[in-house]
């Protein structure tokens, strides 16, 4: 029988495996416009989440999540951020830029650290500042070496970072909030699909096989989020943060070993800096988590003694 933390690890590994290998799925739809694929993803995600919440008798929570102007605009901005993030990831897969997308998700934890410093005034240790500096140097190396600013990676990291910030300020769970986001984006998705049909395409993707692939985007989006929610209740944030590196690592493996994307000397130098930065960041996070747990145990022992 697995312990609760072990179940959390299994759920988190499942989450990141689905995310990390999702480029294999979106590559199958590379002949469709990325906006069309995104629109189907939004609609089928809404359908899937709606069924889940209906079974749980929690559909009313979606309306309550946007029942005030402040909550509505926060959810709307979160929807915009995740919409941009999802679209850019799908597009990067279609045009052979999965290496850059993996870099974006590697950079994301360091972007989150910077957001924490700017928005919440969180203090950074010297090693954390060094990690941020190494990530900045990696971006500079890629820009200089390839002659192209890695805007895909940075946009993915920043939009996901802002999305995480907004989610932190929402007083609802991940399933309810994502359903509310998909609900707000659904009208735009329908407009995109109707326009596709008007321009000679088809609302359903062209044939039965492709339509079934497009409907799969719903559970492919929903299942890892449900698993993530399950894992979050059983693991420390440090454990979740470390396990999340499996996602960009699998993306990177797909890019280099499955799709044979270019990975030259400049990429090696940049990724070496990123991996070093993440090692420093993870080490600091692990020590901080260990110190918090030690302090909690000491407080518990002290309270028992009293």
N, C-alpha and C positions, 0 to 999 in steps of 0.2 A: 504494500500500500504506500503510495507516494505521500510525502509530507506536503503541507500547504506551500512552503517555499519551493519545493521541487515541482509542484504543479504550476507555480508561477513561472519558474524558469522554462518549463516545457511550453507554456502558453506564449511566452515572450519569444522563444526560439521559433515557434510556429508563425508568429506575427512577422518577425523580421525575415524569415525564409520566404513567405508569400510576397512581402514587399520587395525583397532583393531579387527574386526571380520573375517579378511581374513584367520586366522588359521582354522576356520571352513571349509573353501573351500579347503585349502591345505591338510587337514586331509582326505578328500575324495580321494586324490590321493596318499595316503601314501604307496600304494603297488608298485608305480613306483619309479625308482631311482630319487633322488633329482636333479641330473644333467640333466636328461631327462625333468623333469618338468620345470626346469629353462630354458632349451633350447626352449621349447614351449613358455614360457613366453616372452623370448626375441623376437622370431619370430612373435608371434601374437601381441605383443606390437608395433613392427615395422610396421606391416600391419595396425593396427588401427590408429597409429599416422600418417602414410603415407596418409591414407584416409582423416584424419582431415586436414592435411596441404595441400593436393591436393584441397580440397573444398575451403580452404582459399587462394589458389594460392600462397602458401609459401614454396613449396618444394625446390625451389632454395636456401632458407635460410639454409637448412641443409648442402648443399655443401659449402656454404660460411662460415659456422661455423667451417669447418675443412680445409679451403683453404690455410693455412700456416702451416709450421712445428710446430711452437709454439702452435697454436690452436689445431692442430691434436693431439699432444702428451698430451695436457691438457685434451682434450675430451677422449682420449684413457685411460688415468689414471683414470679419473672420471668413465668411463665405467668399468674398472677393479674393482674399489672400490664398485660400486653399484652392480656389478655382484657377488662379494664375499658376500656382504650384503644380497642380495636376496637369493643366494644359501644357506647361513647359516641359514637364517630364515626358508626357506622351510624345510631344513634338521632338524632343531630343532623342528618343528611341527611334523615331521614324527617320531622322536625318543622320543617324550614326554618331551621336554625341553622348552616348551612355557613360563614357569615361568622365566627361564633364559633370554629368548629373551625379555620378557617384562621389565626385569631389565635393559637390554642393552639400551632400548629406554627411560627408566627413567634416566639412567646415561648420555645419549647423551647430554642434555643441559649443563651439568657440564663439559663434555669433550670439548664442543664448547667454553666454557669460557676459559679453559686452552689453547686451540689452539689460541684463540684471544690474550691471554697474550704472548704466545711464538712467534707467527708469526707476529702479528701486534703491539705488545708492549702495548696492552690495560691494563690499571691499574685496579686492582681488589680491592674492598673494603674488610674490615676485615670480613664482613658477607659472602661475596663471597668466600674468602679463607676458612672460616669455613665450608661452604657448600661443597667445594671440599674435605676438610679434612674428613667430615662425610661420603662422598661417598667412600673415600679410606678406611675408617674404616669398612664400610659395606662389601666391597670386602674382607678385611682381615678376618672379622667375618665368612663369608661364606667359605672362604678357610680353616680356622682353624676348624670350626664346622663340615663341611661336608667332609673335607679332600680332596676336589677337587677345583682347581683354577677355578673360573667362567669365563673361557676363551670365552665361547659363548657370554655372555653379553658384555664383554670388546671388543671383536672383532667387534660385531655389532655396539657398540657405537663409536669406533675409526674409522672404515671404513665409517660410515655415517658422522662422523665429518670431515674427510678428504674430503669426497665427497662434503659436504657443502662448505668447503674452496675452492675447485676447481670450484664449480659452481659460487661462489662469484666472481671469476676472469674471468668468461666467459661473453662476451658481447652479449649474445643471451638469449631469453626467455626460460622458462623451457620446453615447448613442443618441441621446435626446438632442444635444447641440448639433451634431452632424446632420441629423434628420432636419432640424430647423434650417441649417445652412443649405441643404439640398432643396428644401421647400422653397426658399427664396430664389435659388438659382434655376429652379425648374422652368418658370415661364421663359427665361432667356434661352434655355436649352431647347424648348419646344419651338421657339422662333427660329433658332439656327437650323433645326431639322426641317421645318416647313420651308425655309429659304433654300435648303439643299434640294428638297423635292421640286421646288419651283424652278431651280436652275438645271433640272434634268436628272438629278440624282434620285435616290429613293429614301423615304422616311425610315425604312427598315434595314438599310445596309446593302440591298441588292439581291441577296439570295438567302435561303433558309440557314445554311451553314454559317454565313457571316452574321445573320441576325442572332443566332444562338450564341455566337462568340460575343456579340455586343451585350446581350442580356447577362452574360457571365460577369461583366464588369460590375454588376450590382453586388453579388456575393463576394467577388474578389476585393471590393472596397470595404464591405461591411464586416466580413469574417475576421480579418486581422484587427480591426478596431475593437470588436467584441473581445477577442483574445487579449488585446492590449489592456482593456479595461479589467479583465479577469486577473491578468498578471500584476497590474498596478496595485491591486488590493492585497497582494501577497508578497511583494518584493519591495526592497528599499529603492529610493530613487537612484542611488548609486548603481545598484545591480541592474536596474532598467537601462540606465545610461550606458553602461559597459556592454550589455547585450545588444543594444541598438546598433553597435558598430557592425554587427552581422549583416545588416541591410545594405550599406554601401559597399561592403566587402563582396557580397554576392553580385551586386550591380557591376562592380569593377571586374569580377571574374567573368561575368557574361560578356562585358564589353571587349575584353582582351582575348579570352580563350574561345568564346562561342562566335562572336561577330567580328573578331580579328580587327578591331579598331586600332588606329595608330597609337603606339605607346613608345615614344622615343626617349632620348636622353633628358630632354627638358621635363618630360612627364615624370621620369624617374626621380629627378632632383626635387621637383615640386611635391610629389607624393611622399618622398622620404621626409621632407620637412613637416608635412601634414601628419604623418604617422608618428613622428617624434613629438609634435605638439600635442597630439591626442594621448600619447603615453604620459606626458607630463601632466596634462589635465586630469587624466584618469587616476594617476597616482595621488594627486592632491585631493580629488573627490573621495577616493577610497580612504585616505587617512582621516579626512574630516568626518566621514561616516563612521569610521571606527571610533574616533574620539567621542562623537555624539552617543554612540551606543554604550561606550564605557562610562560616560557621565550618567546616562540613564540607569545603568545597572547600579552604579555607586549610590545614586539617589534612592533607588528602590531598596537597596540594602540598608541605607541609613534610615529610611522611613520604617522599615520592618523592625530595626533595632529599637527605635523610639516606641 
